[in-house]
Amino acid sequence: MSDPDPLAEWVLLVADDLGIDPGDVDVGLLLDVARDSAHGVVRPAAPITTYLVGLAQGRARGGAAELHALADRIDVLLATRNHSDTDTED
C-alpha cells in the first residue's frame, strides 16, 4: 500500500471547499507553468502566473481544455520573451 499523496489530498480538499471540479485542475500542468515562469522570468512569477491562469480559466468558465489552452499561451509568451532577451544580448 502506498503512502497518500499530500498534494493530491490538498488539491481535492481545496477544490471541494471552493466548489471547483477537481477534474479541471491539472496539477502537473500548473507546476510546469510555475516552473517555467520562475525560470523564464523571476521566481515570484510562478505563483502570480498560476494565479492569473486560474483567474482567466474561471472568467472563461473553462474546464481542463481551457486550462491547457491558457498554459499554451503562457508558453508562447515565455518563448517570445526569452527570444527577445537573447536578441538584445549581442
Buried (B, 14 or more C-beta within 10 A) or exposed (E): EEEEEEEEEEBEEEBEEEEBEEEBBBEEBBEBBBEBBBEBBEEEBBEEBBEBBBEBBEEEEBEBEBBBEBBEEBBEBBEEEBEEEEEEEE
